[in-house]
Amino acid sequence: MMRVMEICLNIGEKHQTALAAHGQTPEVLTRGRQLHPELSRSDRVQEIQKSSKRSVTQERNELFLEIYDTVNKINKAGQIIFINDPVNRVLFESK
């Protein structure tokens, strides 16, 4: 999106005379040029945060899988230990 803004600013400068006839002042382009670096920085920060969110989500999913695997191992062990005790064995059934 930042590239599109830069292109629009360049086109605006190139066709300033024609655009001025329709009400665009040089101040609009000046303000756009002033805002562009700030918007670019904000865009980069946002992209870094999105990337970080994905990393955290992936890490959380991996931890959930590790917990799930551990619970399944405990359930298997409980079923072996309580093979002749149906009341307690049912506590170790995976759903």
Contacts in CASP RR format, 6 or more apart in sequence:
PFRMAT RR
TARGET T0000
AUTHOR 0000-0000-0000
METHOD contacts of the structure
MODEL  1
MMRVMEICLNIGEKHQTALAAHGQTPEVLTRGRQLHPELSRSDRVQEIQK
SSKRSVTQERNELFLEIYDTVNKINKAGQIIFINDPVNRVLFESK
1 43 0 8 1.000
2 36 0 8 1.000
2 39 0 8 1.000
2 40 0 8 1.000
2 43 0 8 1.000
5 32 0 8 1.000
5 36 0 8 1.000
5 39 0 8 1.000
6 36 0 8 1.000
9 29 0 8 1.000
9 32 0 8 1.000
9 33 0 8 1.000
9 36 0 8 1.000
12 19 0 8 1.000
12 24 0 8 1.000
12 29 0 8 1.000
13 29 0 8 1.000
16 24 0 8 1.000
16 26 0 8 1.000
16 29 0 8 1.000
20 26 0 8 1.000
71 94 0 8 1.000
72 94 0 8 1.000
74 92 0 8 1.000
75 92 0 8 1.000
75 93 0 8 1.000
75 94 0 8 1.000
76 92 0 8 1.000
77 92 0 8 1.000
78 88 0 8 1.000
78 89 0 8 1.000
78 91 0 8 1.000
78 92 0 8 1.000
79 89 0 8 1.000
79 92 0 8 1.000
79 93 0 8 1.000
82 88 0 8 1.000
82 89 0 8 1.000
82 91 0 8 1.000
82 92 0 8 1.000
83 89 0 8 1.000
END
